[in-house]
Amino acid sequence: MEGFSAIPVFIAVVERGGFSPAAKLLGISKSAVSKRINQLEQNLGVKLLHRTTRKISLTEAGEHFFEHAEIANNAAKDAEDAVAQLQGEPQGRLRINTPMSFGRLHIAPLIPAFLKRYPKISIDMVMSDEVIDLVGSGFDVAIRSGNLVDSNLIARKLAPLRSVLCASPEYLEKHGYPKSLADLKQHNCVLFSFSRDLREWTFNKEGLSEAIEIRGNYQVNNSEALQEALLQGIGIGRLPTFVASTEIKAGRLTPLFPEYEMLEQSIYAVFLERQYMPAKVRAFLDFAIEYLGDDEPYWER
């Protein structure tokens, strides 16, 4: 079929909501995208898209075509993946999305080692704390934590996500050590604004839970920024161990209430369900688990 090569372009336009974002995703010009869509419509003899200055939408014919185009496109990807598995060495472009702090501290350092092992793979990594749509954004793998809600994604655990309560020695010397969880109410608590329990910290011990309402004069949506506030003696804060472990080992942060555990979650790599997992994706997942340490991550050793 002459228009088959235009299917990925058409799908990108629909999923990204316009010619410009589709062009950016595909790495081609906006005019090239427009030309391919026009040719596709001419070949089919129908209008697939309603175009306005602000947005595009599918015509009735476009909706029918999109439904079948997705099936054809996924079948083509499965065919490519099946052949790639026979070629032995993983290869191709791998697009990765990762949160900012975890990406900078732990994913970015593993990428050079990964590329040395798999030189035929090229990496396009985007670090952002925004939860992206894997399908619409064209990513192969995304690093996520906590509760996963996308039912059409497959998740593979990379490492545990544990938190620790800590403060700088200077802050504790000036304001005193909290002797009980209730004492936290008298301290300035630095808050992570993306937390679901922003104003409440929950502690677990021997199967029992205790929730403490806390307050403070600073909240921020980045763990490294939160850590910097703690290092400068602003207050007490809850940090993921993948951020705090280095400063704790160096003595610049002091962990508090080690007899209690805070909420534990997991760090996952998520990817689209495919009949044949691309070799480049499998290679990255296996390498990341090996590098990070699985259930015993290197930052907690």
C-alpha positions in Angstrom: 0.0 0.0 0.0 1.5 3.3 -1.1 0.3 5.2 2.0 1.6 2.7 4.5 4.7 4.7 5.2 2.5 7.7 6.2 0.8 5.7 8.9 3.4 6.5 11.7 3.2 10.2 10.7 -0.6 10.2 10.8 -0.5 8.5 14.2 2.0 10.9 15.6 -0.2 13.9 14.5 -3.2 12.5 16.2 -1.5 11.4 19.4 0.5 14.6 19.7 -2.4 16.9 18.7 -0.8 18.8 15.9 1.7 18.9 13.1 4.4 20.8 15.0 4.7 18.4 18.0 4.5 15.4 15.6 7.3 16.8 13.6 9.4 17.3 16.7 8.7 13.7 17.8 9.6 12.3 14.4 12.6 14.5 13.8 11.4 16.0 10.6 10.0 19.4 9.4 6.5 20.5 10.0 6.1 21.0 6.2 7.2 17.3 5.7 4.5 16.2 8.1 1.8 18.3 6.3 2.9 17.0 3.0 2.7 13.3 4.1 -0.8 13.8 5.5 -2.0 15.6 2.4 -0.7 12.8 0.2 -2.3 10.2 2.4 -5.7 12.0 2.2 -5.3 12.2 -1.6 -4.5 8.6 -1.9 -7.5 7.6 0.2 -9.8 10.1 -1.4 -11.1 11.2 2.0 -10.5 14.0 4.5 -9.0 12.5 7.7 -8.4 15.6 9.8 -10.3 18.8 10.6 -7.7 21.6 10.7 -8.1 24.9 12.6 -5.6 27.4 13.7 -5.8 26.1 17.3 -6.2 22.3 17.0 -6.9 19.3 14.8 -9.6 16.7 15.2 -10.4 13.5 13.4 -13.2 13.3 10.8 -15.5 10.2 10.9 -13.3 8.7 8.2 -10.2 9.7 10.2 -11.5 7.9 13.3 -12.0 4.7 11.4 -8.6 5.0 9.7 -6.8 5.7 13.0 -8.3 2.6 14.7 -7.0 0.4 12.0 -3.7 2.4 11.5 -2.8 1.7 15.1 -3.2 -2.0 14.6 -1.1 -1.9 11.5 1.5 0.2 13.1 1.8 -2.1 16.2 2.0 -5.1 13.9 4.9 -3.5 12.0 6.7 -2.7 15.3 6.2 -6.3 16.4 7.7 -7.5 13.1 10.7 -5.2 13.6 11.2 -6.4 17.1 11.0 -10.1 16.1 13.7 -9.6 13.4 15.8 -7.5 15.8 15.9 -10.4 18.3 17.5 -12.6 15.6 20.3 -10.0 15.0 21.9 -10.7 18.4 23.4 -7.4 19.5 20.8 -4.8 20.6 20.7 -1.7 18.5 18.6 1.3 17.6 17.4 4.5 19.2 16.2 4.2 22.8 14.1 7.1 24.2 14.1 7.2 28.0 12.0 9.5 30.3 13.1 9.8 33.9 12.3 12.1 36.9 14.8 14.9 37.4 16.6 14.0 40.7 16.7 10.2 40.3 17.7 10.7 36.6 20.5 13.0 37.4 21.9 11.1 40.4 21.5 7.5 39.3 20.3 7.1 35.6 22.7 9.6 34.0 25.8 7.9 35.6 24.8 4.5 34.2 24.2 5.6 30.6 27.9 5.9 29.6 28.6 2.4 30.9 25.5 1.1 29.2 26.6 2.6 25.8 30.1 1.1 26.2 28.5 -2.3 26.5 26.0 -1.7 23.7 27.6 0.7 21.3 25.0 0.1 18.6 22.3 1.7 20.8 21.8 5.5 20.8 20.1 7.2 23.8 17.7 10.1 23.8 17.0 10.8 27.5 14.6 13.5 28.8 14.6 14.3 32.5 11.3 15.8 33.8 9.1 15.4 36.9 6.0 15.6 34.7 4.3 12.2 34.2 4.2 11.8 30.5 2.1 9.7 28.1 4.4 7.0 26.8 2.4 6.4 23.7 1.9 10.1 22.8 5.4 11.1 23.6 7.2 8.3 21.8 9.3 7.1 24.7 10.4 3.4 24.9 10.9 3.4 28.7 9.9 5.7 31.6 11.2 5.6 35.1 8.4 6.1 37.6 7.8 5.5 41.3 4.9 5.0 43.7 1.5 3.8 42.5 1.2 3.1 38.8 -2.2 3.8 37.2 -1.6 3.2 33.5 -3.2 -0.2 32.8 -1.7 -0.5 29.3 1.9 -0.4 30.6 4.1 -3.2 31.9 6.2 -2.3 35.0 9.5 -3.9 36.1 10.9 -3.0 39.5 14.3 -1.5 39.5 14.9 -0.7 43.2 13.0 0.0 46.4 12.1 3.6 47.2 12.7 4.2 50.9 12.6 7.5 52.8 14.5 8.8 55.8 13.8 11.6 58.2 16.9 13.8 58.7 18.4 17.2 59.6 21.8 18.8 59.8 23.9 18.5 62.9 23.9 22.3 63.1 20.1 22.5 63.2 19.8 19.8 65.8 22.5 21.5 68.0 20.6 24.7 67.8 17.0 23.4 68.1 17.5 20.1 69.9 16.8 16.5 68.9 13.1 15.5 68.8 12.8 12.8 71.5 9.4 11.6 70.3 7.4 11.7 67.1 5.1 14.2 68.8 8.1 16.6 69.2 8.1 17.0 65.4 5.2 19.4 65.8 7.5 21.9 67.5 10.1 21.8 64.7 10.2 23.5 61.3 9.6 20.7 58.8 10.6 21.2 55.2 8.0 19.7 52.9 8.1 18.0 49.5 5.2 19.6 47.6 4.5 16.6 45.3 3.8 14.3 48.3 0.2 13.0 48.7 0.7 13.3 52.5 2.1 16.8 52.4 1.1 17.9 55.9 1.4 14.5 57.5 4.2 12.0 58.0 3.4 8.3 58.8 5.8 6.1 60.8 5.6 2.3 61.1 7.0 0.2 63.8 6.3 -3.5 64.6 3.1 -3.5 62.5 1.7 -0.3 64.1 1.4 3.1 62.3 1.4 6.6 63.7 0.7 9.7 61.7 2.1 13.1 62.8 0.8 16.4 61.4 3.7 18.7 60.6 4.2 22.2 59.5 7.0 24.4 58.1 7.8 27.6 56.3 9.2 26.0 53.1 7.9 23.5 50.6 9.5 22.6 47.3 8.9 20.1 44.4 12.5 18.9 44.1 14.2 16.5 46.5 17.7 17.9 45.9 16.4 21.4 46.6 14.8 20.1 49.8 18.1 18.5 50.8 20.0 21.7 50.3 17.6 23.4 52.7 18.3 20.7 55.3 22.1 21.0 54.8 21.9 24.7 55.5 20.0 24.1 58.7 16.5 25.2 57.8 14.7 22.3 59.5 13.9 18.6 59.5 12.8 16.9 56.3 11.9 13.6 54.7 14.1 12.5 51.8 14.4 9.4 49.6 17.5 7.5 50.5 18.7 7.7 46.9 19.2 11.4 47.5 20.2 11.5 51.2 22.5 8.5 51.6 25.7 10.3 50.4 25.2 13.2 52.9 24.3 10.9 55.7 27.4 8.8 55.2 29.5 12.0 55.1 28.0 13.1 58.4 26.4 16.3 56.9 22.9 14.9 57.6 21.8 13.0 60.7 19.0 10.4 60.4 16.2 10.6 63.0 14.0 7.9 64.5 15.9 5.0 62.8 13.7 2.6 64.8 10.7 3.6 62.6 10.1 3.0 59.0 8.4 5.5 56.7 6.3 4.7 53.6 8.2 2.4 51.3 7.4 2.3 47.6 9.3 1.1 44.5 11.1 2.6 41.5 9.9 1.1 38.2 10.8 1.0 34.6 7.5 1.1 32.6 7.1 0.3 29.0 4.3 -0.6 26.5 3.1 -4.1 26.3 4.4 -5.7 23.1 4.3 -9.2 21.7 8.1 -9.0 21.3 10.0 -6.8 23.7 12.6 -4.8 21.7 16.1 -6.1 22.4 17.2 -2.5 23.2 14.6 -2.2 25.9 15.4 -5.6 27.4 19.1 -4.7 27.4 18.4 -1.4 29.3 16.2 -3.0 31.9 18.6 -5.8 32.7 21.6 -3.4 32.8 19.7 -0.9 35.0 18.8 -3.6 37.6 22.4 -4.9 37.6 23.8 -1.4 38.0 21.4 -0.1 40.6 21.4 -3.3 42.7 17.8 -4.5 42.6 16.4 -5.0 46.2 19.7 -3.8 47.7 20.5 -0.6 45.8 24.1 0.6 46.0 23.2 3.9 47.7 21.9 2.0 50.8 24.9 -0.4 51.2 
